[in-house]
């Protein structure tokens, strides 16, 4: 019985060591995941800003085109 307990104790110790290794690995993977998620959010934010800037430019072009059309039609009246 004592030999069985010793064997089970050793197996338990090995399992706990393996669990600790896996826990550390999971923590590192979580940190890497958070860093990648942060980078993705930054890129998406920059992409949204670029899209907004491009949309503003197009809007400005449309406004200037519309204004020049209205300006010329107003001068005809």
C-alpha positions in Angstrom: 0.0 0.0 0.0 2.8 2.4 0.9 4.5 1.6 -2.5 1.3 2.4 -4.3 1.0 5.7 -2.4 4.5 6.6 -3.3 3.9 5.9 -7.0 0.7 7.9 -7.0 2.5 10.8 -5.2 5.2 10.8 -7.8 2.7 10.8 -10.6 0.8 13.6 -8.9 4.1 15.6 -8.7 4.8 15.1 -12.4 1.2 16.2 -13.3 1.6 19.3 -11.2 4.9 20.2 -12.9 3.3 19.7 -16.3 0.3 21.8 -15.3 2.7 24.6 -14.2 4.5 24.4 -17.6 1.2 24.6 -19.4 -0.1 27.4 -17.2 3.1 29.5 -18.1 2.7 28.7 -21.7 -0.9 29.7 -21.7 0.0 33.0 -20.0 2.6 33.7 -22.7 0.1 32.9 -25.4 -2.4 35.1 -23.8 0.1 38.0 -23.6 1.0 37.5 -27.3 -2.7 37.4 -28.2 -3.4 40.7 -26.4 -0.4 42.3 -28.1 -1.7 41.1 -31.5 -5.2 42.3 -30.7 -3.9 45.7 -29.8 -2.0 45.9 -33.0 -5.1 44.9 -35.0 -7.2 47.6 -33.2 -4.5 50.2 -34.0 -4.5 49.2 -37.7 -8.3 49.2 -37.9 -8.4 52.6 -36.2 -5.8 54.0 -38.7 -7.7 52.4 -41.5 -10.9 54.1 -40.3 -9.1 57.4 -40.1 -7.8 57.0 -43.7 -11.3 56.1 -44.9 -12.8 59.1 -43.1 -10.1 61.4 -44.5 -10.8 60.0 -48.0 -14.5 60.4 -47.6 -14.0 64.0 -46.4 -11.9 64.7 -49.5 -14.6 63.3 -51.7 -17.2 65.2 -49.9 -15.2 68.4 -50.2 -14.8 67.8 -53.9 -18.6 67.2 -54.3 -19.3 70.4 -52.4 -16.9 72.5 -54.5 -18.4 71.0 -57.7 -22.0 71.6 -56.5 -21.1 75.1 -55.4 -19.5 76.0 -58.7 -22.6 74.7 -60.5 -24.9 76.7 -58.3 -22.7 79.8 -58.5 -22.8 79.8 -62.3 -26.5 79.2 -62.4 -27.1 82.0 -59.9 -25.0 84.4 -62.0 -27.1 83.6 -65.0 -30.3 84.7 -63.3 
